[in-house]
Amino acid sequence: MDIDCIVQKMVKTIKDNILLTKGVYAVLGNLIYSAFFFVFAEMLLIEALYFQYYIDST
């Protein structure tokens, strides 16, 4: 499929007020929940790397 065709279908479904439940929207669901997930996952990763650095340096 052509990218323009995909974009046109997406724009049409949005204009028709139909909820997008395929592709990336099906995986992400509500975008605010995804944002919180990525922020908290990044915080955990930074904390884990900090403690690993702290343990290695002592």
Chimera marker file (.cmm) of the C-alpha trace (Angstrom):
<marker_set name="trace">
<marker id="1" x="0.000" y="0.000" z="0.000" r="1" g="1" b="0" radius="0.5"/>
<marker id="2" x="1.040" y="3.522" z="-0.677" r="1" g="1" b="0" radius="0.5"/>
<marker id="3" x="1.684" y="5.877" z="2.246" r="1" g="1" b="0" radius="0.5"/>
<marker id="4" x="-0.697" y="8.480" z="0.791" r="1" g="1" b="0" radius="0.5"/>
<marker id="5" x="-3.481" y="5.901" z="0.690" r="1" g="1" b="0" radius="0.5"/>
<marker id="6" x="-2.924" y="5.012" z="4.350" r="1" g="1" b="0" radius="0.5"/>
<marker id="7" x="-2.905" y="8.677" z="5.379" r="1" g="1" b="0" radius="0.5"/>
<marker id="8" x="-6.086" y="9.370" z="3.399" r="1" g="1" b="0" radius="0.5"/>
<marker id="9" x="-7.866" y="6.451" z="5.113" r="1" g="1" b="0" radius="0.5"/>
<marker id="10" x="-6.717" y="7.672" z="8.517" r="1" g="1" b="0" radius="0.5"/>
<marker id="11" x="-7.882" y="11.240" z="7.835" r="1" g="1" b="0" radius="0.5"/>
<marker id="12" x="-11.231" y="9.954" z="6.576" r="1" g="1" b="0" radius="0.5"/>
<marker id="13" x="-11.855" y="7.884" z="9.696" r="1" g="1" b="0" radius="0.5"/>
<marker id="14" x="-10.952" y="10.843" z="11.908" r="1" g="1" b="0" radius="0.5"/>
<marker id="15" x="-13.282" y="13.154" z="9.976" r="1" g="1" b="0" radius="0.5"/>
<marker id="16" x="-16.064" y="10.539" z="10.191" r="1" g="1" b="0" radius="0.5"/>
<marker id="17" x="-15.564" y="10.545" z="13.985" r="1" g="1" b="0" radius="0.5"/>
<marker id="18" x="-14.600" y="6.862" z="14.089" r="1" g="1" b="0" radius="0.5"/>
<marker id="19" x="-12.202" y="5.651" z="16.755" r="1" g="1" b="0" radius="0.5"/>
<marker id="20" x="-8.920" y="4.389" z="15.320" r="1" g="1" b="0" radius="0.5"/>
<marker id="21" x="-8.239" y="0.913" z="16.714" r="1" g="1" b="0" radius="0.5"/>
<marker id="22" x="-5.708" y="-0.407" z="14.232" r="1" g="1" b="0" radius="0.5"/>
<marker id="23" x="-1.989" y="0.056" z="13.907" r="1" g="1" b="0" radius="0.5"/>
<marker id="24" x="-0.122" y="2.144" z="16.438" r="1" g="1" b="0" radius="0.5"/>
<marker id="25" x="-3.366" y="3.374" z="18.023" r="1" g="1" b="0" radius="0.5"/>
<marker id="26" x="-4.324" y="-0.187" z="18.981" r="1" g="1" b="0" radius="0.5"/>
<marker id="27" x="-1.003" y="-0.661" z="20.772" r="1" g="1" b="0" radius="0.5"/>
<marker id="28" x="-0.856" y="2.699" z="22.489" r="1" g="1" b="0" radius="0.5"/>
<marker id="29" x="-4.495" y="3.019" z="23.465" r="1" g="1" b="0" radius="0.5"/>
<marker id="30" x="-4.851" y="6.251" z="25.348" r="1" g="1" b="0" radius="0.5"/>
<marker id="31" x="-1.767" y="8.338" z="24.690" r="1" g="1" b="0" radius="0.5"/>
<marker id="32" x="-1.633" y="9.838" z="28.194" r="1" g="1" b="0" radius="0.5"/>
<marker id="33" x="-1.187" y="6.348" z="29.669" r="1" g="1" b="0" radius="0.5"/>
<marker id="34" x="1.639" y="5.710" z="27.226" r="1" g="1" b="0" radius="0.5"/>
<marker id="35" x="3.296" y="8.974" z="28.216" r="1" g="1" b="0" radius="0.5"/>
<marker id="36" x="3.150" y="8.033" z="31.914" r="1" g="1" b="0" radius="0.5"/>
<marker id="37" x="4.504" y="4.577" z="31.106" r="1" g="1" b="0" radius="0.5"/>
<marker id="38" x="7.491" y="5.959" z="29.211" r="1" g="1" b="0" radius="0.5"/>
<marker id="39" x="8.258" y="8.553" z="31.888" r="1" g="1" b="0" radius="0.5"/>
<marker id="40" x="8.161" y="6.028" z="34.730" r="1" g="1" b="0" radius="0.5"/>
<marker id="41" x="10.103" y="3.432" z="32.751" r="1" g="1" b="0" radius="0.5"/>
<marker id="42" x="12.788" y="6.024" z="32.045" r="1" g="1" b="0" radius="0.5"/>
<marker id="43" x="12.924" y="6.960" z="35.737" r="1" g="1" b="0" radius="0.5"/>
<marker id="44" x="13.425" y="3.305" z="36.684" r="1" g="1" b="0" radius="0.5"/>
<marker id="45" x="16.154" y="2.910" z="34.069" r="1" g="1" b="0" radius="0.5"/>
<marker id="46" x="17.992" y="6.021" z="35.272" r="1" g="1" b="0" radius="0.5"/>
<marker id="47" x="17.744" y="4.849" z="38.884" r="1" g="1" b="0" radius="0.5"/>
<marker id="48" x="19.046" y="1.380" z="37.979" r="1" g="1" b="0" radius="0.5"/>
<marker id="49" x="21.974" y="2.846" z="36.047" r="1" g="1" b="0" radius="0.5"/>
<marker id="50" x="22.756" y="5.233" z="38.922" r="1" g="1" b="0" radius="0.5"/>
<marker id="51" x="22.873" y="2.414" z="41.459" r="1" g="1" b="0" radius="0.5"/>
<marker id="52" x="24.973" y="0.283" z="39.119" r="1" g="1" b="0" radius="0.5"/>
<marker id="53" x="27.436" y="3.163" z="38.755" r="1" g="1" b="0" radius="0.5"/>
<marker id="54" x="27.410" y="3.725" z="42.536" r="1" g="1" b="0" radius="0.5"/>
<marker id="55" x="28.121" y="0.032" z="43.273" r="1" g="1" b="0" radius="0.5"/>
<marker id="56" x="30.898" y="-0.168" z="40.656" r="1" g="1" b="0" radius="0.5"/>
<marker id="57" x="32.633" y="2.975" z="41.911" r="1" g="1" b="0" radius="0.5"/>
<marker id="58" x="32.904" y="1.819" z="45.567" r="1" g="1" b="0" radius="0.5"/>
<link id1="1" id2="2" r="1" g="1" b="0" radius="0.2"/>
<link id1="2" id2="3" r="1" g="1" b="0" radius="0.2"/>
<link id1="3" id2="4" r="1" g="1" b="0" radius="0.2"/>
<link id1="4" id2="5" r="1" g="1" b="0" radius="0.2"/>
<link id1="5" id2="6" r="1" g="1" b="0" radius="0.2"/>
<link id1="6" id2="7" r="1" g="1" b="0" radius="0.2"/>
<link id1="7" id2="8" r="1" g="1" b="0" radius="0.2"/>
<link id1="8" id2="9" r="1" g="1" b="0" radius="0.2"/>
<link id1="9" id2="10" r="1" g="1" b="0" radius="0.2"/>
<link id1="10" id2="11" r="1" g="1" b="0" radius="0.2"/>
<link id1="11" id2="12" r="1" g="1" b="0" radius="0.2"/>
<link id1="12" id2="13" r="1" g="1" b="0" radius="0.2"/>
<link id1="13" id2="14" r="1" g="1" b="0" radius="0.2"/>
<link id1="14" id2="15" r="1" g="1" b="0" radius="0.2"/>
<link id1="15" id2="16" r="1" g="1" b="0" radius="0.2"/>
<link id1="16" id2="17" r="1" g="1" b="0" radius="0.2"/>
<link id1="17" id2="18" r="1" g="1" b="0" radius="0.2"/>
<link id1="18" id2="19" r="1" g="1" b="0" radius="0.2"/>
<link id1="19" id2="20" r="1" g="1" b="0" radius="0.2"/>
<link id1="20" id2="21" r="1" g="1" b="0" radius="0.2"/>
<link id1="21" id2="22" r="1" g="1" b="0" radius="0.2"/>
<link id1="22" id2="23" r="1" g="1" b="0" radius="0.2"/>
<link id1="23" id2="24" r="1" g="1" b="0" radius="0.2"/>
<link id1="24" id2="25" r="1" g="1" b="0" radius="0.2"/>
<link id1="25" id2="26" r="1" g="1" b="0" radius="0.2"/>
<link id1="26" id2="27" r="1" g="1" b="0" radius="0.2"/>
<link id1="27" id2="28" r="1" g="1" b="0" radius="0.2"/>
<link id1="28" id2="29" r="1" g="1" b="0" radius="0.2"/>
<link id1="29" id2="30" r="1" g="1" b="0" radius="0.2"/>
<link id1="30" id2="31" r="1" g="1" b="0" radius="0.2"/>
<link id1="31" id2="32" r="1" g="1" b="0" radius="0.2"/>
<link id1="32" id2="33" r="1" g="1" b="0" radius="0.2"/>
<link id1="33" id2="34" r="1" g="1" b="0" radius="0.2"/>
<link id1="34" id2="35" r="1" g="1" b="0" radius="0.2"/>
<link id1="35" id2="36" r="1" g="1" b="0" radius="0.2"/>
<link id1="36" id2="37" r="1" g="1" b="0" radius="0.2"/>
<link id1="37" id2="38" r="1" g="1" b="0" radius="0.2"/>
<link id1="38" id2="39" r="1" g="1" b="0" radius="0.2"/>
<link id1="39" id2="40" r="1" g="1" b="0" radius="0.2"/>
<link id1="40" id2="41" r="1" g="1" b="0" radius="0.2"/>
<link id1="41" id2="42" r="1" g="1" b="0" radius="0.2"/>
<link id1="42" id2="43" r="1" g="1" b="0" radius="0.2"/>
<link id1="43" id2="44" r="1" g="1" b="0" radius="0.2"/>
<link id1="44" id2="45" r="1" g="1" b="0" radius="0.2"/>
<link id1="45" id2="46" r="1" g="1" b="0" radius="0.2"/>
<link id1="46" id2="47" r="1" g="1" b="0" radius="0.2"/>
<link id1="47" id2="48" r="1" g="1" b="0" radius="0.2"/>
<link id1="48" id2="49" r="1" g="1" b="0" radius="0.2"/>
<link id1="49" id2="50" r="1" g="1" b="0" radius="0.2"/>
<link id1="50" id2="51" r="1" g="1" b="0" radius="0.2"/>
<link id1="51" id2="52" r="1" g="1" b="0" radius="0.2"/>
<link id1="52" id2="53" r="1" g="1" b="0" radius="0.2"/>
<link id1="53" id2="54" r="1" g="1" b="0" radius="0.2"/>
<link id1="54" id2="55" r="1" g="1" b="0" radius="0.2"/>
<link id1="55" id2="56" r="1" g="1" b="0" radius="0.2"/>
<link id1="56" id2="57" r="1" g="1" b="0" radius="0.2"/>
<link id1="57" id2="58" r="1" g="1" b="0" radius="0.2"/>
</marker_set>
